[in-house]
Amino acid sequence: MHLPFFLARRFVAAETLDDTIPVLERLKSMGLMTTLDLLGEYVDERDLAREATELYLDIANRIADEHERSGIDANISIKLSMIGQKVDEGFCVDNLRKLLHVAQNRNVFVRLDMEGSDITESTLSIFEQVFPDYPDNVGIVLQAYLKRTREDVHRMCELNARVRLCKGAYKEPPSVAHQSMETIRESFVEYMKLLLSNARYPGIATHDDLVIQATKDYAAANEIATDRYEFQMLYGIRQETQQSIASEGYNMRVYVPYGRQWVPYFSRRLRERKENVWFVLKNLFRR
């Protein structure tokens, strides 16, 4: 347990929201935008899903209050499986609409995170149900390693939705996901180009220097202004690179996990894919 605890101290901001707010303020002082990620997933009881929904409502209001107080630019990342997706989809949509109603009134942006491929279609379907009513307050995540993602990118471009593009971290079979990192990187770059040209303010979530440079080059070659997209990285990983990208005039957003469920979060991720272990260890020493 010592290794996960050490990693959690490095990569998890705090266990409570009160203790996380100063982290957001510090990152703002460094020129970085943020997204709050409350740790937890796969709730299978209605009462727990309702509790998670109330937590997200509190987070949305607190972020709005802190923006008015100190000017922090923070979004929320949520997992639909925390608010009833695995219980009943209609129940989940009702809970999500409660959150998005508050988000719309308080000018907060909510990103629907993407989890395992078993709920990818459900997540996209729920997003499409709520997007027409909250187009400025909700976005989605797509994972480049899934073989279905090319179609999903076109699907989201038709909506002009805000997409966060990442490589993907869950263990998926070869029938569902590309296994070669070279193929995943090529897919990522292809989808990045589609999103920059055809979607609204995409988030390019990567720590890969090759992908970062490819994004900069494509945007420059196609006269896509730096305020039309943003880079995203995880809290505690390549902090100097985050600041460097921001200092170059690009928008940089840091995903900031917090909460008491860091042990299952890290142990699950490290068990799921050996690449996750290597990713964490490699990035401990990268700037």
N, C-alpha and C positions, 0 to 999 in steps of 0.2 A: 504493500500500500504506500510505501514511502515515495516511489517514483511517481505514481499518479498525483499524490499530494503536492509534490514539488512542481509538477507540470501545471497543476491547477493554480498554484500561487503565481506562476509565470503568465498563464494564459487566461485566467478568470479574474475579472476586476475585483469582485467582492462577493459576499454572500447575501448582502441586502441592497436594496435600492438606495437607501440613504448613504451607504458607504460607496456606492458606484457613482453617484452624482459628481463628487470631486474628481473622479477619473475623467468623466466627460468634460469637465471644465478645464482640466490640465491638457487634454488632447486639443480642445478648442484653442487654447493659448499657443499651441504648436501649429495652428493652421489646419487642423484636421476635423472633418465632420465625423459623426458617429452614428451607429445603429445599436440599440439595446437588444440583447438576445437573452431572454429569461430561460435558463436551462430547464429541460424537462421535455418529455414527449410520450406518445402512445398511452394516453389516458383512456381507460375502458369503463369508467363509471360516470354516470350523469352528474352526480354531486361534485366529483372532482373536476369535471369539465366546467361546471358552473363556477367553481372556485377559481379555476385558471382564468376564466373569462373576466371575473371581477378583478383579478390581479392585473390583467392587461388593461382594463379600464382605468385602474389606478395609475399604471405606468403612463398611459396616454395623457391623462390630466397632469401628472407630475412633469412630464416632458414639456408640455405646453406652458406650465407655470415657470419652469426653469428657463425656457426660451425667453419669456417676458422679463425674467429677473436678470439673467446673465448673458442671453444671446446664444446659448448653445444650439447647434444645428444637429438634432438627433432624430432618427427614425426609430421604428419598432420592427423587429423581426419576430414573427409568430409561427408556431407549428400548429397546423389545423388539428393534428392528432391530439393536441392538448385541450382543445375546446369541443371535442365530441365527434370528430370525424370517424373514429373507429366505433362509435356508439350508434349514431344515426346521422346521415348526411344532412337531413332537414334540420335537425337539432343543431348541428354544427353551423349551418348557414344562419340560423336565427342568432346564435351567439356572435358570429362574425359581424352580422349587421349591427348588433348593439355596439360593438367596438368601433366599426367604421362610422357610425352615426356620431359618436363622440369625436373620432378623429377628424371628421369633416368639420364639425363645429369648432374644434380647437386647432385646426390647421396642422394636423399631425399625419405623417405618411407611414403606412403599415405595409410591410413586405411579407407576403405569404411564403414561408420557407418550403423547400422541397425535401422530402424524405425518401424512403425506399420506393422502388419502382412499383410495388404493389398498390400504392395510393397516388401515383403520378396522375393518372387520368382523373381520379376523383378530385385531386387538388386543382387541376386545370378547370374542371367542370364547375367547381365551387367558385373559382376566381371569375369565370365567365358569367356566372349568375349575378355576382355583386358588382362587377366592374362598371356596367352601364350607369349605375346609381352613384358610384364613388370613383370616377376615372382619375381624379387628381390625388386620391388618398390611398390607393391600393396598387401594389405591384406584385410580381411573381418571380420565382426563381426557376431557371432551366439549367440542366446538368449536361455538359457537353459530351460526357462519355456514354450516355444512353443513345441507342441506335434510332430511337424515335424522335430525337430532339430536332433534327432538321425540319420535320413537318411541324413540330411545336413552335419553332422559331417563326416560320411563315404564319402560323396561326395567330401568334401574338403580334406580329407586325401588322396583320390585317386589322387588329383592334387598336393599333398604335399604343400598346400597353408598355409600361415601364418594366423591363426585364433585368434581373440580375443574372448574369451568366457566370457559372463556375464549372470546374472540371467534374466534380462529384466525388463523394467520399465513402459511399456505402458499398459493401461487397455485393456485386451483381453477377449473374452468370453470363457466359459469353453469348448466349442467345439474346440477351437483353442489352448488354453494354460492351463497348470496345474494351479490350484488356491491354492493348499496347499504348504506352504513354505517347509514343510518336503519333499514333492515329488519333488519340484524344486531343493532343495539341493541335493537329491539323484541323480537326473538327471545330475546336474552340475558335481558332482564327477565322475559319469560314463563317461561323455563326456571329462572331464579333463584327465582321464586315457587314453582314446582313442587318444586324441590329443598329449599328451606327448610321447606316444609310436609310433604314426604313422604319425605325421604331423611335419612341420618345424616351430620351434621356436614359440610355442603358447604363447599368453598372457592370463594369468589367472586373470581376472578382478573381484575382490571380496573384500569385507570388512568383510566377514564372517570368524571368527576365526576357525570354524570347517572345512571349505573348505580349508583355508590356510594350516592348519595342515595336512589335508588329502593329499594335493598336495605335501608337503614336505615329508611326509611318503612314498607316492607312488614313488616319484622320487628317494628317498634314497634306497628303497627296490629293485628298478629296475636299479640301478646304472645309473640314468639319471643325467648328470652333470648340475650344476646350470646355466651354460651358454647356455643351450639348451631351456630355457623357461624364462619367466619373470612374475612377479606379477604386477598388475596394480590397482591403486586406484584413486579416484577423489581428485582434489585439495581442500584443506580445511577440509578434513575428515580423522581423525586418523593420524595426521601428525607424532606423535611420533612412531606409529606402522610402518609407512612407513620408517622412518629412522632406526628403529630397524631391520626390515627385510633386508634393504640394508646393515646394519652393520654386519649381519650374513653371508654375501657373496652372497645373492640372488640379481638378477636384479629386480629393482623396478622402474616402470614408473608411473608418475603422469599425469592424464588427466587435462589439464589446459584450462577451458573455458574462452573466452574473447569476447567482443563485446558489442554493444549498445542494442542488442535485449534480454537483460537479463530478462526484465519484462514478456514478453510473454513466454519465456522459463520456468521460475520458476512457473508462475501461471498455465501454461498448465500442467506441471508435477505434481503440487500439486493437481490439479483438477482431473487428470486422475486416480490416485490410492491412496486410503487412506494410503496404505503401504508406499508411498513416503513421506508423511507428517511424519509418525512415524520414517522412516529411517533417515530423516534429524534431527528431534528433538533428537532422541536417540544418533546420532553420534556427536551432538554438545558437548556432555560430555564424549565421549570415547577418549581414548588416543591411 
